[in-house]
């Protein structure tokens, strides 16, 4: 299995992806913008799943943020985490206190029902998130 060198926060929210990304931009001082969808081919002939992605690279902190939808018309990206609507993926040097600060800001945003720090190494199929 490839190394999963990113931090991951699972987010439960009833908001659509655009509104959630806008809220994260406001609450976390980010500049997430719509990026190419994450496309996962299905075993059925020619079918695929498309998951929305919002991307931001912070040159000051050297962090990369990806907000990834866990749900599409054709299913769920990570079925074992089907209760999560989105994932906030972070590449770069970020410590546990900084992750907890992000969690607290998300919880205070008013649009996030729940959020958790997840261990990508413990998630079946987490390599699907390696598209960056």
N, C-alpha and C positions, 0 to 999 in steps of 0.2 A: 504494500500500500504506500502511495506517495506521502511525503511529509506534509502535514497540514499546519503550515506556519502562519496561522492567523488566529485571531481571537474571534469569538462568536457570541452574539447576544440574540436570544430568541425573543420575539415580540408578538404579543397577542393584541390585536387592534381591529376594530370594525371599520376603520377608515380605509378609503381607497389609497392606492400607492402614491398618487400625486399629492393628496392632502397630507399623508403621513410624512412624505419626504419634505414637504414645505414646513411642517411642524418641526421636524428634526433640524432643518436648516435654521429655524428661529431659535429653538431651545439649545442647540449645541453649537451654534455659530458655524454651521457648515454651509457648503454650496453644492449640495447634491443635485445632479442633473440627470435626466433620463439618458440611459445608455442603451446599447444593443441588448436585446433580450437574451437570457440564458436559454439555449435550446438543447433539449435532451431528446434524442431519438428513442422511440418506443419499439418494442419487438415486432409489433404489427407492421405490415408492409407500408412504408412511407409515412407513418404517423409520427408526430413529435409533440413534445410539450414545450411551451414557451412561458418563461417566468420573467416578470419585469425586473429590471435592474436600474438603480440610480447610483451614480458614481461621483466621488469627489476625492481629489488628491490634495492634501494640505502640505504645501511645500515648506511651511514654517516648522511644523511638528514632524514632518516626514511620515505622516500617517496616510493610509489609503482607506477610504470608507466605501463599502458597497451595501446598499439596502436592497435585499433580494426577496422577492415574493416567494412564499412557500406553496402557493396555490395557483393553479391555472385551470382552464376549461377542461383539460384532459386528466386532471389529477393533482397529486401532491409531489413536490420535489423530494422531501425527506419524510416518507410515510410514518416512521416511528415518532416523528414530531408533528403530527397532523394538527395538534392543538395550537401550534405556532403559525401565525399568519405571515410573518416576515422574519428575516434574519438581518442583523447588522453585523457585517463582516469587517474586521479591522486588520490591516496589515501594517506592521511597523512596531516600534518599541513603545509599548504601552503597559503600564503596571496595573496591578489589581485595584489600587486606590483610584486610578483614573477611570478604570472600567466601572467601578462602583459609583463614581460621580456621574458617569453617563447614565447608568441605571436609574439613579435618583432623579436626574433631569427628565428621563423618559417617563418615569412614574408620575412626575409632577406636571407633565405636559397636558393632561386632560384627555388625550386621545389614545393612550396606551392602557389597556386593561391589566396586563401583566408583562413582565420581562425578566429574563434570567440569563446569567452567564452560562454558556454551554461549553463543554469540552469536545471539540471536533474529533478528537481521537476516540471518543466513546460513542460516536454516532455512526450507525450503519449507513453507508452511502454518502458520507460527508465529502468524498472525493469529487462528487458532482459540483461542489462549490469551488473547485479549482479551475477557474476559467480566466482568472486575472492575468 
